């Protein structure tokens, strides 16, 4: 019998044992193939009407996805080999040379890899249509997804995971030469020493975590952030990282030691066995639990942020695009055609339509540190502004002199900061005004390359000698989300300047922006963001759940003799199950609680900075995560019990 035939025989007769290894390989390949199939899917790309290229987003995410999938496979491979060390020792004891054993393992991994590729790609192909439909729906498109298979996705998946599987096979090949026969037979007997509680590191863990929270929760308007904001963010994240490790390494040990000394708790039922087991094994789990806590924090934060943006999309867009249409009135018969188009949409749907004169001029607002020294400004007179503000439902009663001006929200993420009040602004070559108020709402839609300024009526008349006066039409309708055809027609009739959408257009420019076009673009952008973050979050969840799962199974194999002894001294099945549940529950819950606390603080800080409500979407993300996480817990408890009961 050749080594290849022996490898096939092992797979046939011990297939249940190999499922533990096949599961991460098949799931990783299926997820990756599904994702890259969407990247090359023509229907998905055609659905992205306003987002010109979704390829870079998918490419970056697919690289991250592949890295974690490979680490997932690598970790499961390490568990699988560790579990088989005794079997490998028996091969050596029966006379097989190390080279033959290495080739046997190499052949097994290659066979499993080919099987995983075939099954994984098949599963991925089945789910491609489902996820295509979900993505297209999230992006607000109306296309119907069809079954398609991408040769690019197929080749990319096969090439990427062939390399991963080959490296795993080579690792197994060279691993055989590392261990002696005695080490292979004693692999399951190795355990971690009982860790000692250190009060100082335990106290430092609390100090680091609370310090990180304090930094993150500082108000965005505080001087704390102005000079070294990015540095303080890195410092807070580093504090959370160190605090998490020390909390699991020292504080958890200190708490368990204290519990073990409380007779009312530790001597109750099977608590003594559970606490002593946790104390004995905690040292080897600290690094894994720390990684899981931080990965879960990242997952909950990214999913919560993406869900929040998608959930708050309408309110964000209404804030940045207060008008359904805003366009420069054409100087020809097209102005009348546009008016007819709006009337055809239905007068009952019209909220307001108002025309205001404006002057576009190069200005200097560089004192604000937000705009350059040569930036396009849209000048409106004070009286015209009040007319528009009344239509918008904004109440203001200020009066300006010739040296004063009013500025408006500029689209910055930090909505609390006021960078303009008290700053000077140069209008054209000679005139200079001082901004006396920064209004925290959008006067014009944000998606134009010009900054609106309101000046006095008298100064506006004086500025007419320096620049041409144009007319801006502001229109608000009720059915603005469904006004795609109307928006396209108005754009075709109003826009003539080819450099409208350039970053630095030459003046004057014919402007056109619509709520519908920006809604479509935002829907596609945030829909794509939700999909990618959810996909990656699911992969992170698989990785963290599987790390815990394999770690607990490793301990289960080493604990079999211990539970066999407990059975002999009278411990019944119910007590064994309870002891297992208690131990595994703590291992699963501890990093989850830490991650929820960390991500809650980070989400709160981001919510305060962006001035949007992120509570409900974040709770949804936590709920979905806990649901799948709980399934991992139940599956681990069940498998753990079967292992220790089979002794």
Buried (B, 14 or more C-beta within 10 A) or exposed (E): EEBBEBBBEBBEEEEEBBEBBBBBBBBBBBBBBBBBBBBBBEBBBEBBBBBEEBEEBBEEBBEBBBEBBBBBBBBBBBBBBBBBBBEBBBBBEEEBEBEBBBBBBBBBBBBBBEBBBEBBBEBBBEBBBEBBBBBBBBBBBEBEBEEBBBEEBBEBBBEBBBEBBBBBBEBBBEBBEEBEEEEBBBBBEEEBEEBEBBEEBBBBBEEBBEBBBEBBEBEBBEEEBEEEBEEBBEBBBEBBBBBBBBBBBBBBBBEBBEBBEEEEBBEEEBBBBBBBBBBBBBBBBBEBBBBBBBBBBBBBBBBBBBBBBBBBBEEBBEBBBBBBBBBBBBEEEBBEBBBEBBEEBEEEBBBBBBBBBBBBBBBBBBBBEBBEEEBBBBBBBBEBBBBBBEBBEBEEEEEBEBBBBBBBBBBEEBBBBBBBEEBBBBBBEEBEBBBBBBBEEBBBBBBBBBBBBBBBBEBBEBBEEEBEBBBBBBBBBBEBBEBBEBBEBBBEBBBBBEEBEEEEBEBBBBBBBBBBBBBBBBBBBBBBBBBBBBBBBBBBBBBBBBBBBBBBBBBBBBBBEBBEEBBEEEBEEEBBBBBBBBBBEBBBEBBBEBBBBBBBBBBBBBBBBBBBEBEEBBEBBBEBBBEBBEEBBEEBBEBBBEBBBEE
